[in-house]
Amino acid sequence: MQSFSMPPGQAKKWRVGQRLPAGVVYYPVPQPVVVQLGLPPAGYRYVRVANDILLMAIGTRMVVDAITDLGRIL
């Protein structure tokens, strides 16, 4: 049985339905992109982690939705 794995450092470090781990660095999503996505619900914000945009609960860092691999789309 052949095993396929991602190179070190390439595996996703987050999952929808779980808290964003403390060591994961995230960045704000530019306002023009937020306008295209629509405002997030109260208590949530969009963040960028690598090539992914996550919808994250502000207080708990719970990831509730994601747009993955933007490099492939753009």
C-alpha positions, 0 to 999 in steps of 0.5 A: 500500500502506497502512502501519500503525504504532504511535505513537512510544513505543508499540512493544514494546521486547522480544521473546520469545527475546531479551534485554531491552534495557538501557534498558527499565524493568521492575518487580516483579510483585505477589506476589498475581499471582505466586501466581496465575501460579505460582512461576517456575522457578529462575533466572527471575522475572516482571517487568512492562514497561508492560502486559505480564508477562514471564518473564525469566532472572535472569542474562541478562535473556532473555525466555522467555515473556510475557503481553501487553496486560494492560489489554485483559484486565483 
